[in-house]
Amino acid sequence: MRLRNGLTWASIALCMLTAAGPSGAEPYPSRPLRLVVGQPPGGHSDALGRMVAQRFSELLKQPVVVENRGGASGTIAAEAVARAPADGYTLLFAGSNNLSLAALTIGDLRYDPLDFAPVGTIGRVSYGLAVNAKLPIASVSDLVRYARAHPGRLNYGSGGVTSTSRLAFELLKQSANIEVEHIPLRGSALAVGEITSGRIDLLLVDISVLMPHVHNGTLRLIAGARRLREAADVRTFAEQGYPEAALEPWYGIFAPAGTPAEIIATLNQTLAETLRTPEIRQRFDRLDFMPLESTPDELAALIRNEMKMFAPLVERIKVNPRP
């Protein structure tokens, strides 16, 4: 039967099936999404994840719920998403720590970092090295002199035993030929509480969680991976003669392996629109977080290349899951 506009009932039915997706499935997304973050609430990655989730919710017209699953350097969250249905409704907010580094440093890792379906990168974190303000240390050179004069006295905290922050500090230790004990902590927000209370002496983590305590005089910032907006007078590791410590981890969004390509394409476009949002750019700038847009293939290549780069470093400084 032909209607007055020239369409047939058959063509209308075909359009309806196409809009619904393959096999008559509901269009994506048709229900709330879950974004799993591998850090406790309050940290840098949690703040970034919530920004992205809020904008995703606005663009996709569906709630995006952030689920914090901290512990084991983010690998608990990654494993949970790796086992989730590949339907685009469970996503992972992850980065160098629980993908590139975890593959090299955790012997019993129960997922393959290369088996996720990459969506795209979000950006790179600015790292800063802070010291408890009660210590007479105002630069990396001061740190080296103090550590050599007081062997076994200093300790440092990191975001986890297999974190990029630990790798960066261990490279600094090796380059400067100093001994500083490592205290692994479950995320940057918890680590800040340890250094402000005096239980640890040094901390190399996300600059955004350090700066409030630098401003109130509790902590002293002595180096950064790059020049920082909020502390432009603080010299970089490279400027102070220790470029090896200037690592900056990245974050990205991932789906379980096998997620349909058309869903990955939708999510990648949504992420690109998110990163181009002026409000998001401004909020990232306040955190000294550098946006980094990519395709899924570019993110997959980033992981492979980073694993090749980190492998000899991990071997050289003997990083393993134990403190």
N, C-alpha and C positions, 0 to 999 in steps of 0.2 A: 504494500500500500504506500502511495506517495502523498506526502503532506504538501500544504500550499507553498512552503518555502523551498520545496525541492528535495527535502531530506526524506529518506525512508525510515521506517521503524528499525530496520536492520542496521542502518548507519548510526542511528541514535544509540542503539544498544552497544555498538562497537565503540563509540566515543565514551560511553559510560564505563565500559570495561577498561579502556586505555587509561582513563583518569584514575581508576581505582588501583592500577598497578598490575603486575603479573598475577595470573591465576585468580583475578578478582579480589586480590588483597586490598585492605584499606590503604588509602594514600598515606605516605610517610611525611611527617609524624602524625599519628592520630591519638596519641596518649602521652603521658608525662615521660620525660627522659631522666636518667640518673647519671651524674658525673661523679666518678669516684676519685677522690684526692688522697694521695698516700701520706698525708701529714695531719697532725692534730689541728683542731681549730685555732686560729689566732696567728699562724705563721704566714710567711710571705706567699708560699704556694697556695695556701688556703684562701688568702685575700685575692690572688689572681684568679683562682678557680671560680670564686663566687662572682667576680666581675664578668668573666666569660659566660658563666651560667645564666646570669641575669639578662645579658644581651641576647644570648641564644634563645631564651624563653620569649623575648620580645619579637625576635625575627621569625622563629618557628611557630609562634602562637600556641605553644605548649609549655607547661611548667617544666623547669629543669632543676632537679633536686640535687644538691651537693651532699655527698656521703663521704665523711672523713673516716679513712681506715689507715691510721698511722701504725708505725712500727716496721722494723726490719728494712730500714732505708727505702720505704715505699714499695717493697716487693709484695707485701700482703695485699695491697690494693691492686697491683698489677696482676697477681695470680687470680684474684677474684674476677677481674674483668676478662682475663684470658679464658675463664671457664663459663662466662656468661653466654646467653644465646646471641648468635650473630645476626641480630635484627635491627641494630642501630639505636636501641633504647638504653643500652648500658655503655658508657664511654669512660675512658681513662684519661685523667690529667696527669701526665708523667713527663720525665725528662732524662737527663744524663744519668742521674743516680740509679734509678730503678730499671734502666734499659741498658745503655752502653756499658756502664761500670759494673752493674750487677752481673752481667753475663761473664765478666772477666774475674770477678772476685768471690762469687758465691758458688761453691761446688755443687750444692744440691738444689739449685734453682729449679722450680717446678713449672717453668714456662720458658719459651724461647723468645727473646726480645725481637727477633726478626719475623716472628709469626703473627704479630699484631697487624691489623689493617690501619696504616697511618692515615690520619685525616689532614693534619697540617701543623706547622710550628706556630707558636704564640710569640716567643721572644726569648731574650737572654737576660739572666739575672746579673746584677752588679754585686760583686763580693767586696766586703771590706774586712780588714783585720783590726780588731779592737782589743784593747788591754784594759784591765781594771785600773781606774785612774789613781789608785793608791800606789801603784808601782812606778818607779822612776824610768819609764820607757816612753819615748815620744817619737820613735822612728824605728825602722827595721834594723838599722845599725845599732841603736840602743838595745834592742831586743837581743841581737847577736852577742853584744858585749856582756849583757846581764846574764844570759844563759851560760856563757862560757865561764863567767866568774862565779856562778852559783849552780854547778852541775846537779841535776836532779831536783832542782827547786821549782821550776815552772811546769805548768800543764796547760793544755789547750783543749777546747771543746769543738766538736764539729756536728754537722747535721746527721751523722750516722757513721757506722764503721766502714761502709762502702760508698760514702758520699764524695762528691766532687770537692767539697770543702776539705775533707780529710786528705784527699790526693794532693790538693794544692799545698796544704801545710806540710805534708811529708816531703814534697819536692823542695819547699823552702828549707826544711831541716837539713836535707841532704846537701843542698847547695851551700848553705851557711855552715855546715858541719857543727850542728848544735844538737843537744838532746833535750827534748820537751815531751813530757808524757801526754799520751792521747786519752781523752775522756769522751767516749761516744755518747751521744745524747739523742733523744727521739724528737728531732725537729728543731728548727731555729728558735721558735718562740720559747720552748722549754730551756734551750741552751742559754738564752739571754738571762733568764732568772738565775741560772747557776753562776754566771759571771758577775752580775750585779750584786749577788749575795756574797761574793768572795770565795765561792767553792771552786771556781776555776779562774785562771789568770788571763787567758787569751781566748779569743773566739774569732773564727773566720767563717762568716755566714752572710746572708742577704743584707745589704746595706739598709734596707727599709726598716728592719727590726732593730738595728743598732742605733739609728740616728736619734730617736727620742732620748735615749740614755746618754748619748754623746752631748746633746744639747743641755741636759740637766747636770752634766759634769760627772756622772757616775762612771762613764767609760771614756776612753781616749782612742780616737781613730788614728791609726798610724800608717795605713797603706790601703790601696784599692787596686782592683784589677784594671780599672781605668779611672780617669778623672771623673769626679762625681758632682752632680748638680748641687747637692746640699753641703758639700765639703770640697769646694774647688781648690783649696790650698793644700789638701792632702795629696802627697805625691804617690804615683803608682808604684807597684812592685818593680816594674822595669826601670823606672826613673831612679829607684833606689838600689839598682844593681842586681835584682832578683826576678828576672822576667819569667822564670819557670813557674812561679806561684800565681801567675796572672791567668787563671782559668775562670771561665764564665759559663756556667751550665745553662742549658736551654730547656724550655718546656714546650710540650705539644699535646695534641689531642689524638687519641687512638681508639679504635673499635676492635672487638674480637675478630680474629682471623675468619674469613669467609663471609664477612658482611657484604651484601650486594654492592656492586660498583656504583649504581645509581644513588644509593643512600650515602656512600662515601662522598660522591660528587656534591650532593645537597649539603652535607655537613661542611665540606671544604669551602663551598661558596658562603655559607653562613659564617664560618670563621673569618674568611677574608673581609666580609662586611663588618664583622665585629671589630677587627683590627683597624679598620678605616674610620670607625666612629670617633668623631672629635672628643666626646666625653671620655671614651676609653683611652684615647691617646693622652689626654691630660692626666688622667688617673695613673697611667703607666709612668708618665714623666715624673709625677710626684714620688713614685717609688724607685726612680732611677732604673726602670725596667725598659729595655730596648725592644720594641716590637720587631718581629721577624716573620714575614709572610712566606708561605711555601706551598707547593703542590704536595700531594701524598708521595709521589715518587721522589721528590727532593728530600722529604723527611726520611724516607727509607734509606736514601743514600747517605744522609747525615749520620744516621746510626752506624751504618757499615764503616764509614770513614773514621768516625770517632773511636770505634772499637779498635781499628787498626792503629790509630794514634795512641790510644791509652794502653794498649797491650804491653809495649816495651816499658812504659813508665811504671805500670803496676808491677811488672816483673822486677824492675830495677829497685824499687823501694819496698818490695815484698808486702804489698797491701793484701790483706786477707780479711775474712769476716770477723776475726777475733781482734780485740783491742791491741 
